[in-house]
Amino acid sequence: MLAAQDRTNEILEELVGFMASAQKQRNQELAQWRKANPRLANSCREAAEALSRVQAEYLERMTDEITENAEDMAEGEFMLNEFVDRFGPRLAHLNGVIQVLAQLSSAAGSSNH
């Protein structure tokens, strides 16, 4: 049993090492991209900030909708499905775009100053 735990620990250590290495490589690639494209990296930062404001407004509308229709959503599957169909995909896509822009722009401001 101890041998199995030791092997599991070894595998986990290898996995953590691999993941750390992959993350380090990704960070280096992003830094190189930012260095090669400083204006675009700055534009990505500005776009991410603007979309974050849009996201906040969208979340406010979404939470208002939840507050107004919470009882109907709890009682009927149709209303809940309608809500998820209406807000879910857009929120997921918006989050994804913001995340990409933020990754492409992270540290752009600090490397340009």
Backbone hydrogen bonds in HBPLUS format (Angstrom, degrees):
<---DONOR---> <-ACCEPTOR-->    atom                        ^
c    i                          cat <-CA-CA->   ^        H-A-AA   ^      H-
h    n   atom  resd res      DA  || num        DHA   H-A  angle D-A-AA Bond
n    s   type  num  typ     dist DA aas  dist angle  dist       angle   num
A0005-GLN N   A0001-MET O   3.06 MM   4  6.41 154.1  2.13 146.7 153.6     1
A0006-ASP N   A0002-LEU O   2.87 MM   4  6.11 156.6  1.93 148.2 154.9     2
A0007-ARG N   A0003-ALA O   2.93 MM   4  6.15 157.5  1.98 146.0 152.0     3
A0008-THR N   A0004-ALA O   2.90 MM   4  6.11 156.2  1.95 145.3 152.2     4
A0009-ASN N   A0005-GLN O   2.88 MM   4  6.11 158.3  1.93 148.7 154.5     5
A0010-GLU N   A0006-ASP O   2.91 MM   4  6.20 153.3  1.99 146.7 154.2     6
A0011-ILE N   A0007-ARG O   2.91 MM   4  6.18 161.0  1.95 152.3 157.0     7
A0012-LEU N   A0008-THR O   2.89 MM   4  6.13 160.5  1.93 150.9 156.5     8
A0013-GLU N   A0009-ASN O   2.87 MM   4  6.09 155.9  1.93 147.9 154.5     9
A0014-GLU N   A0010-GLU O   2.94 MM   4  6.21 155.9  2.00 148.4 154.9    10
A0015-LEU N   A0011-ILE O   2.88 MM   4  6.12 157.8  1.93 150.0 156.4    11
A0016-VAL N   A0012-LEU O   2.88 MM   4  6.10 163.3  1.91 152.7 156.5    12
A0017-GLY N   A0013-GLU O   2.94 MM   4  6.10 159.3  1.98 145.3 151.4    13
A0018-PHE N   A0014-GLU O   2.86 MM   4  6.09 157.8  1.91 149.8 155.9    14
A0019-MET N   A0015-LEU O   2.88 MM   4  6.10 165.0  1.90 153.8 157.7    15
A0020-ALA N   A0016-VAL O   2.86 MM   4  6.01 159.7  1.91 150.3 156.1    16
A0021-SER N   A0017-GLY O   2.94 MM   4  6.07 155.3  2.01 144.7 151.7    17
A0022-ALA N   A0018-PHE O   2.90 MM   4  6.15 159.8  1.94 151.4 156.8    18
A0023-GLN N   A0019-MET O   2.91 MM   4  6.08 157.9  1.96 147.8 153.9    19
A0024-LYS N   A0020-ALA O   2.90 MM   4  6.06 154.9  1.97 145.2 152.2    20
A0025-GLN N   A0021-SER O   2.94 MM   4  6.17 159.0  1.98 148.6 154.2    21
A0026-ARG N   A0022-ALA O   2.94 MM   4  6.15 159.1  1.99 146.5 152.4    22
A0027-ASN N   A0023-GLN O   2.91 MM   4  6.12 159.5  1.95 148.8 154.2    23
A0028-GLN N   A0024-LYS O   2.94 MM   4  6.19 153.4  2.01 146.4 153.7    24
A0029-GLU N   A0025-GLN O   2.92 MM   4  6.19 156.9  1.97 150.8 157.1    25
A0030-LEU N   A0026-ARG O   2.92 MM   4  6.18 159.3  1.96 151.6 157.1    26
A0031-ALA N   A0027-ASN O   2.92 MM   4  6.10 156.3  1.97 145.4 152.1    27
A0032-GLN N   A0028-GLN O   2.93 MM   4  6.16 156.8  1.98 148.2 154.3    28
A0033-TRP N   A0029-GLU O   2.92 MM   4  6.14 156.9  1.97 147.1 153.7    29
A0034-ARG N   A0030-LEU O   2.86 MM   4  6.10 163.3  1.89 152.6 156.7    30
A0035-LYS N   A0031-ALA O   2.94 MM   4  6.11 155.4  2.00 145.5 152.4    31
A0036-ALA N   A0032-GLN O   2.93 MM   4  6.14 151.6  2.02 146.8 154.4    32
A0037-ASN N   A0033-TRP O   2.87 MM   4  5.98 130.1  2.12 143.0 157.2    33
A0041-ALA N   A0037-ASN O   2.86 MM   4  6.02 157.7  1.91 157.8 165.1    34
A0042-ASN N   A0038-PRO O   3.00 MM   4  6.17 154.2  2.06 142.2 148.6    35
A0043-SER N   A0039-ARG O   2.90 MM   4  6.19 152.5  1.98 144.4 152.7    36
A0044-CYS N   A0040-LEU O   2.82 MM   4  6.08 149.4  1.91 147.1 155.7    37
A0045-ARG N   A0041-ALA O   3.03 MM   4  6.33 149.8  2.12 142.3 150.0    38
A0046-GLU N   A0042-ASN O   2.99 MM   4  6.33 162.4  2.02 152.3 156.0    39
A0047-ALA N   A0043-SER O   2.86 MM   4  6.04 159.0  1.91 147.9 154.3    40
A0048-ALA N   A0044-CYS O   2.83 MM   4  5.98 156.2  1.88 147.5 154.1    41
A0049-GLU N   A0045-ARG O   2.98 MM   4  6.23 157.3  2.03 149.9 155.7    42
A0050-ALA N   A0046-GLU O   2.96 MM   4  6.20 158.7  2.01 147.7 153.6    43
A0051-LEU N   A0047-ALA O   2.83 MM   4  6.03 166.2  1.85 153.5 157.4    44
A0052-SER N   A0048-ALA O   2.88 MM   4  5.99 140.2  2.04 139.3 150.4    45
A0053-ARG N   A0049-GLU O   3.19 MM   4  6.52 145.7  2.31 141.6 149.4    46
A0053-ARG N   A0050-ALA O   3.12 MM   3  5.26 123.4  2.46  97.2 110.9    47
A0054-VAL N   A0050-ALA O   3.07 MM   4  6.46 155.6  2.13 146.4 153.5    48
A0055-GLN N   A0051-LEU O   2.75 MM   4  5.94 154.8  1.81 145.8 153.2    49
A0056-ALA N   A0052-SER O   2.98 MM   4  6.20 150.4  2.07 140.7 147.8    50
A0057-GLU N   A0053-ARG O   3.12 MM   4  6.46 157.2  2.18 148.5 153.6    51
A0058-TYR N   A0054-VAL O   2.88 MM   4  6.14 157.3  1.93 150.7 157.9    52
A0059-LEU N   A0055-GLN O   2.80 MM   4  6.03 159.1  1.84 153.0 158.2    53
A0060-GLU N   A0056-ALA O   2.99 MM   4  6.20 145.7  2.11 139.8 149.3    54
A0061-ARG N   A0057-GLU O   3.01 MM   4  6.37 159.1  2.05 150.4 154.9    55
A0062-MET N   A0058-TYR O   2.87 MM   4  6.12 157.2  1.93 148.8 156.1    56
A0063-THR N   A0059-LEU O   2.83 MM   4  6.00 162.4  1.86 148.9 152.9    57
A0064-ASP N   A0060-GLU O   2.95 MM   4  6.13 151.9  2.03 145.3 153.4    58
A0065-GLU N   A0061-ARG O   2.98 MM   4  6.21 156.2  2.04 145.7 151.9    59
A0066-ILE N   A0062-MET O   2.96 MM   4  6.31 152.0  2.04 146.6 154.6    60
A0067-THR N   A0063-THR O   2.92 MM   4  6.12 165.0  1.94 149.5 153.0    61
A0068-GLU N   A0064-ASP O   2.92 MM   4  6.14 161.3  1.96 152.7 157.6    62
A0069-ASN N   A0065-GLU O   3.00 MM   4  6.06 144.4  2.13 143.5 152.4    63
A0070-ALA N   A0066-ILE O   2.77 MM   4  5.22 105.8  2.32 152.0 160.1    64
A0073-MET N   A0069-ASN O   2.89 MM   4  6.09 157.9  1.94 159.0 166.1    65
A0074-ALA N   A0070-ALA O   2.91 MM   4  6.09 151.1  1.99 148.7 156.5    66
A0075-GLU N   A0071-GLU O   3.00 MM   4  6.18 147.1  2.11 145.7 154.5    67
A0076-GLY N   A0072-ASP O   2.89 MM   4  5.85 149.5  1.99 146.1 153.3    68
A0080-LEU N   A0076-GLY O   3.46 MM   4  6.77 162.4  2.50 146.7 151.3    69
A0081-ASN N   A0077-GLU O   2.85 MM   4  6.02 168.1  1.86 158.2 161.5    70
A0082-GLU N   A0078-PHE O   2.84 MM   4  6.00 157.5  1.89 149.8 156.7    71
A0083-PHE N   A0079-MET O   2.94 MM   4  6.12 154.7  2.01 143.7 150.2    72
A0084-VAL N   A0080-LEU O   2.92 MM   4  6.21 167.3  1.94 156.3 159.0    73
A0085-ASP N   A0081-ASN O   2.85 MM   4  5.99 164.5  1.87 152.4 157.1    74
A0086-ARG N   A0082-GLU O   2.95 MM   4  6.04 147.3  2.06 140.4 149.5    75
A0087-PHE N   A0083-PHE O   2.89 MM   4  6.06 163.3  1.92 159.6 162.9    76
A0088-GLY N   A0084-VAL O   2.73 MM   4  4.88 143.1  1.86 130.3 142.7    77
A0091-LEU N   A0087-PHE O   3.02 MM   4  6.05 160.4  2.06 156.2 162.5    78
A0092-ALA N   A0088-GLY O   2.92 MM   4  6.12 163.8  1.95 159.8 164.4    79
A0093-HIS N   A0089-PRO O   2.91 MM   4  6.10 166.7  1.93 155.1 158.4    80
A0094-LEU N   A0090-ARG O   2.86 MM   4  5.93 161.0  1.89 148.4 154.4    81
A0095-ASN N   A0091-LEU O   2.91 MM   4  6.05 162.0  1.95 148.1 153.0    82
A0096-GLY N   A0092-ALA O   3.01 MM   4  6.22 154.6  2.08 143.7 150.8    83
A0097-VAL N   A0093-HIS O   2.94 MM   4  6.20 160.7  1.97 154.4 158.6    84
A0098-ILE N   A0094-LEU O   2.97 MM   4  6.15 167.3  1.99 153.7 157.3    85
A0099-GLN N   A0095-ASN O   2.93 MM   4  6.08 157.1  1.99 146.4 153.1    86
A0100-VAL N   A0096-GLY O   3.02 MM   4  6.28 160.5  2.06 149.3 153.7    87
A0101-LEU N   A0097-VAL O   2.96 MM   4  6.18 172.6  1.96 157.1 159.1    88
A0102-ALA N   A0098-ILE O   2.85 MM   4  5.96 159.5  1.89 150.2 156.5    89
A0103-GLN N   A0099-GLN O   2.93 MM   4  6.12 157.0  1.99 148.2 154.1    90
A0104-LEU N   A0100-VAL O   2.97 MM   4  6.21 160.6  2.01 153.9 159.0    91
A0105-SER N   A0101-LEU O   3.00 MM   4  6.09 131.0  2.25 138.9 151.9    92
A0105-SER N   A0102-ALA O   3.23 MM   3  5.08 131.7  2.47  90.4 103.5    93
A0106-SER N   A0102-ALA O   2.76 MM   4  5.63 128.0  2.03 146.5 157.6    94
A0108-ALA N   A0105-SER O   2.71 MM   3  5.13 153.3  1.78 142.3 143.1    95
A0111-SER N   A0107-ALA O   2.96 MM   4  6.05 146.3  2.07 146.0 154.1    96
A0112-ASN N   A0108-ALA O   3.13 MM   4  6.16 128.2  2.41 139.1 150.8    97
